[in-house]
Amino acid sequence: MLDIRRLRAEPEMVKAALAKRDPDLRAEVDHILERDNERRDALTRVNELKAQRNEASKRVGELKRAGEDAEELIASTRALGDEIDALDEVVRACDEDMESTLLAVPNTPLDEVPEGGEEANVVTAEWGEARGFDFAPLPHWDLGARLGILDLEGGARIAGSGFPVLRGLGARLQRGLINFFLDVHTGEHGYTELRVPYLVTADSMRGTGQLPKFGDESYQTERDELWLIPTAEVPVTNLHRDDMLSLDDLPMRYTAYTPCFRREAGAAGKDTRGLLRVHQFDKVELVRYELPERSREALEKLTGEAEVLLQRLGLQYRRLTLATGDLGASSAMTYDLEVWAPGVEQWLEVSSCSTFTDYQARRANLRFKRKQSEKPEFVHTLNGSGLALPRVVAALLETHQQSDGSVSLPEVLHPYVGTDRLPVPA
C-alpha cells in the first residue's frame, strides 16, 4: 500500500501519478486525507480531554480529602469520559476506513512507464525470427491430440473446462521444462529454490495485493479460511513477513515451482481453447527482495533471466513495457515477455516481470535495517515468471513442429525429456 506520510507530504504528486492509471483515483486520495485529518483532529481533542479529566480527577481527590462535596465534579469527569469514548470510536472508524481504502488504491507507476491503456504498451526488445514453414502449421491442441500428449476432454471430465491433462511424453516434457528452468535459475542466476505451501492465509493474499482486489478470481477453501495460491509470488514474498532483515541479508533471490490456481473471472470465451487460458497451471516463479536504490536495476536483471530460457528454447519473443492503464495494481513497472506461436498466429504472454517498489513490503511488513542503530526501512520486492508453462508448451509445440506431425525438441531439453523429439504414435 502507499505510505500515508507520502500522501500528506506530496498529495498532488501522488494524485497526478495515480491519475495516469485512472483519473478517478484522485478522489480516493482526497478521501483518505479527509479521514486522516478527521482522525488527527479527534486524537488532538482526545488528548485535551484526557488532560482535563486527569486534572478533574486530581481535584476530586482533593475535595474528598477536605471533606467537601465532589459530586458535581465527578459527574463532569464522567461526561469527559463519555466524550473521550465517542472520539475513540471516531478514530477507530477512520482507521478502518483509511486502511480499507489504502488497500484498494494501486501503486504509483514509475515516471518512465508510458501513459495510456493496453494500446500504449511499447515493444522495447525483440529476439529471434519467425520460422518459415513449407506446410500449414497446426495449433497446439491439434498437435497435442495427434501426438497423444494432450487430453482436454479427459480434464474436462474430471474438473470441467480449463483443466487439461498431459499424457506420456507431454507430462514428461512439462516436468523436464520445470527442472530445466529451476536448474538454470539456481545454478546460473543465484536463486535459492523453495518448496512452498499451495494454500495460504488471507493475510498472505493481502500482503502481495491479491486481496481484496482479486478475491473473485481466486479459489478459497471456506472451511479452513485458506486460499489456493494464484502464483508462488504469494507464499514466497510472505516468507519473511514481519521479519527484520539486515543489510547483509539483501538481496534475497528465491525461485519456486508451484501449480497455480485462478478462476480467470471475466475471461469466458476469450482464448479458452487448448492451453491458452486455464484454471490450473504450472509455473516457476522468481522473487527478489532488494535495497530500494537497486530495485530498478534488479528489474532488468530479473527480466533478462527469464529471457535466457526463451532463447535457449529457440522461441521468438518480444519484450513489452506495459503502460499505466495495463499495469497490475501492485506494480510500479512491468515488462511482459510474449512468444510467437505460429499455429494460432498469436503473441502469447509467458512472463510478467515487475518491480513493486515498497508497495507489497508495506502490506507484508517486510523491513530491514542498514545499521542496528538506524530506523527500519521497507525492502523493495520484485517478481517474474521464469516461466509459466502452458503457453511455453503451446509455443514450443507450434514452433518446432515438423511436416510429419512430430515435434523436435531444443537440445537443452534432450537430457530432461530423454528424447530429441515427440513422435507421432504408430
ZIWO-V59887 format. One record per backbone hydrogen bond with DSSP energy under -0.5 kcal/mol. CO is the residue of the C=O (numbers start at 1). NH is the residue of the N-H. If there is no record, write none. Layout:
BEGIN
co:CO nh:NH
co:CO nh:NH
END
This chain:
BEGIN
co:2 nh:4
co:3 nh:6
co:3 nh:7
co:4 nh:8
co:5 nh:9
co:6 nh:10
co:10 nh:14
co:11 nh:15
co:12 nh:16
co:13 nh:17
co:14 nh:18
co:15 nh:19
co:16 nh:20
co:17 nh:20
co:18 nh:21
co:18 nh:22
co:20 nh:116
co:22 nh:25
co:23 nh:26
co:24 nh:27
co:24 nh:28
co:25 nh:29
co:26 nh:30
co:27 nh:31
co:28 nh:32
co:29 nh:33
co:30 nh:34
co:31 nh:35
co:32 nh:36
co:33 nh:37
co:34 nh:38
co:35 nh:39
co:36 nh:40
co:37 nh:41
co:38 nh:42
co:39 nh:43
co:40 nh:44
co:41 nh:45
co:42 nh:46
co:43 nh:47
co:44 nh:48
co:45 nh:49
co:46 nh:50
co:47 nh:51
co:48 nh:52
co:49 nh:53
co:50 nh:54
co:51 nh:55
co:52 nh:56
co:53 nh:57
co:54 nh:58
co:55 nh:59
co:56 nh:60
co:57 nh:61
co:58 nh:62
co:59 nh:63
co:60 nh:64
co:61 nh:65
co:62 nh:66
co:63 nh:68
co:64 nh:67
co:70 nh:74
co:71 nh:75
co:72 nh:76
co:73 nh:77
co:74 nh:78
co:75 nh:79
co:76 nh:80
co:77 nh:81
co:78 nh:82
co:79 nh:83
co:80 nh:84
co:81 nh:85
co:82 nh:86
co:83 nh:87
co:84 nh:88
co:85 nh:89
co:86 nh:90
co:87 nh:91
co:88 nh:92
co:89 nh:93
co:90 nh:94
co:91 nh:95
co:92 nh:96
co:93 nh:97
co:94 nh:98
co:95 nh:99
co:96 nh:100
co:97 nh:101
co:98 nh:102
co:99 nh:103
co:100 nh:104
co:101 nh:104
co:101 nh:105
co:110 nh:113
co:114 nh:324
co:116 nh:325
co:117 nh:120
co:118 nh:121
co:122 nh:124
co:122 nh:321
co:125 nh:319
co:127 nh:317
co:135 nh:137
co:139 nh:142
co:139 nh:143
co:140 nh:144
co:141 nh:145
co:142 nh:146
co:143 nh:147
co:144 nh:148
co:144 nh:149
co:144 nh:150
co:145 nh:148
co:146 nh:425
co:149 nh:167
co:150 nh:152
co:151 nh:155
co:151 nh:165
co:152 nh:156
co:153 nh:157
co:154 nh:158
co:155 nh:159
co:155 nh:160
co:156 nh:160
co:160 nh:163
co:162 nh:279
co:162 nh:280
co:165 nh:151
co:167 nh:170
co:168 nh:172
co:169 nh:173
co:170 nh:174
co:171 nh:175
co:172 nh:176
co:173 nh:177
co:174 nh:178
co:175 nh:179
co:176 nh:180
co:177 nh:181
co:178 nh:182
co:179 nh:183
co:180 nh:184
co:181 nh:185
co:182 nh:186
co:183 nh:187
co:184 nh:188
co:184 nh:189
co:185 nh:191
co:191 nh:193
co:192 nh:255
co:194 nh:196
co:194 nh:257
co:198 nh:229
co:200 nh:227
co:201 nh:205
co:202 nh:206
co:203 nh:207
co:204 nh:208
co:205 nh:209
co:205 nh:210
co:205 nh:211
co:206 nh:209
co:210 nh:214
co:212 nh:215
co:214 nh:217
co:215 nh:218
co:217 nh:263
co:217 nh:264
co:219 nh:228
co:220 nh:222
co:221 nh:224
co:221 nh:225
co:221 nh:226
co:226 nh:221
co:227 nh:200
co:229 nh:261
co:231 nh:234
co:232 nh:236
co:233 nh:237
co:234 nh:238
co:236 nh:239
co:237 nh:240
co:238 nh:241
co:240 nh:243
co:243 nh:245
co:243 nh:367
co:245 nh:369
co:246 nh:249
co:246 nh:250
co:247 nh:250
co:252 nh:289
co:253 nh:192
co:254 nh:287
co:255 nh:194
co:256 nh:285
co:258 nh:283
co:260 nh:281
co:264 nh:267
co:267 nh:270
co:269 nh:271
co:273 nh:276
co:279 nh:262
co:281 nh:260
co:282 nh:389
co:283 nh:258
co:283 nh:285
co:284 nh:386
co:285 nh:256
co:286 nh:384
co:287 nh:254
co:288 nh:290
co:288 nh:382
co:289 nh:251
co:289 nh:252
co:290 nh:380
co:291 nh:294
co:291 nh:295
co:292 nh:295
co:294 nh:298
co:295 nh:299
co:296 nh:300
co:297 nh:301
co:298 nh:302
co:299 nh:303
co:300 nh:304
co:301 nh:305
co:302 nh:306
co:303 nh:307
co:304 nh:308
co:305 nh:309
co:306 nh:310
co:307 nh:311
co:308 nh:312
co:309 nh:313
co:310 nh:315
co:311 nh:314
co:316 nh:340
co:317 nh:127
co:318 nh:338
co:319 nh:124
co:319 nh:125
co:320 nh:322
co:320 nh:336
co:321 nh:122
co:323 nh:326
co:323 nh:327
co:324 nh:327
co:328 nh:331
co:329 nh:107
co:332 nh:110
co:333 nh:355
co:334 nh:322
co:335 nh:353
co:336 nh:320
co:336 nh:338
co:337 nh:350
co:337 nh:351
co:338 nh:318
co:339 nh:341
co:339 nh:348
co:340 nh:342
co:341 nh:345
co:341 nh:346
co:346 nh:341
co:346 nh:348
co:348 nh:339
co:350 nh:388
co:351 nh:337
co:353 nh:335
co:354 nh:383
co:355 nh:332
co:355 nh:333
co:356 nh:359
co:357 nh:381
co:358 nh:362
co:359 nh:363
co:360 nh:364
co:361 nh:365
co:361 nh:366
co:364 nh:242
co:365 nh:242
co:365 nh:367
co:366 nh:379
co:367 nh:245
co:368 nh:377
co:369 nh:247
co:371 nh:374
co:377 nh:368
co:380 nh:290
co:381 nh:356
co:382 nh:288
co:383 nh:354
co:384 nh:286
co:387 nh:284
co:388 nh:392
co:389 nh:393
co:390 nh:394
co:391 nh:395
co:392 nh:396
co:393 nh:397
co:394 nh:398
co:395 nh:399
co:396 nh:400
co:400 nh:408
co:402 nh:405
co:406 nh:402
co:407 nh:422
co:410 nh:413
co:410 nh:414
co:411 nh:414
co:413 nh:417
co:414 nh:418
co:420 nh:409
co:421 nh:423
co:422 nh:407
END
